[in-house]
């Protein structure tokens, strides 16, 4: 979308350059050569990416259940587009703004959609970071792995921040408003002075919360399985539990303000098992996934452009 600055070709190239530079430097540090491609088991590679792909399917299902106004194909397009933006934005952020914008354009009711996106953020931030905090404490005590202090600190910071925001619901609107106000395309299309953040419009019972937490955990399991298979693809044996912890640590340390959480993601994975498995998984999770998501955001951009022209 031409209104979204991070969508510009210049920023996309810059993001890819930063991620590539970090990955090259990491490969030198852990002594990974390009020859590892010759010995990769491509069956495991395909399975690894399929597991990663399925996490976005689960996210799309969750969004379609949260917003009944959206068709599943709309949720699918929005989430894949959101992933594309997240992959070229600092700390994996930016996708949430796109989701809010796209959902509101398709389903209207800005206040309710803001609440839906916030609820998704809470699920995708609190659940993995609370798990990361637990495992960081466990490995710090059980294995004396001092590097676990890093995800322990970042997870504590993230959980504390978001719990504080959630408990102070009256301030959520104004806090997010200050962030959103930076994006000119949102100011142009929404009257934020009259929009309300309607948490009450997202009517969920206990069973609904259980279902959404389950779907979030399922996402984590499939993403962790993707890490597990990526290691197997390069002949590195690792327990699934450790691949789960590696993925959680990567998410926790992905708060570093570089595109797609670069450096933090590599460090998080390496706390459990450094080496070629990290490089392969990052290639799949960044380059391949970003390329797969590109047609979705182009389609979404076209759809929203047509919708704007019809509303004029």
Helices and strands as residue ranges (DSSP letters): G 5-7, H 9-29, G 34-39, H 42-66, H 72-87, H 95-107, H 110-142, H 148-167, H 169-180, H 184-189, G 199-201, H 206-233, H 240-253, H 264-273, H 276-282, I 283-288, H 289-311
